[in-house]
Amino acid sequence: MKRLGTVLHSIDNILIVRADKTLESNALYPNSMVVTKTMKRIGRVKELFGPEKNPYISIKLFNEIKDSEITKLKKERVYLA
C-alpha cells in the first residue's frame, strides 16, 4: 500500500487528490486501485494533471460509494492498493 495523496475536492463521481510528495511517478498508472486507510476500495485513478513536481490526480469513484462517505473523505489520505 503506497500513499497516493490527500483528497481536496469531490465533483460528481470524481475525487481530486493532491499527490503526496513521496509518490514516485513510475508507481502511478491509469486504472490503479485506490483505497482508504481502512483498505476500502473507493475507485480507480483516472488521470494525472498539473505541475510535474506537485501534481493532482483525478479518481473515478465506484458507483456504490455514498455521498456521505465522499464527504468524509475530504482532507483524508488515500492510498494505492
Secondary structure, 3 states (H helix, E strand, C coil): CEEEEEEEEEECCEEEEEECCCCCHHHCCCCCEEECCCCCEEEEEEEEECCCCCCEEEEEECCCCCHHHHHHHCCCEEEEC
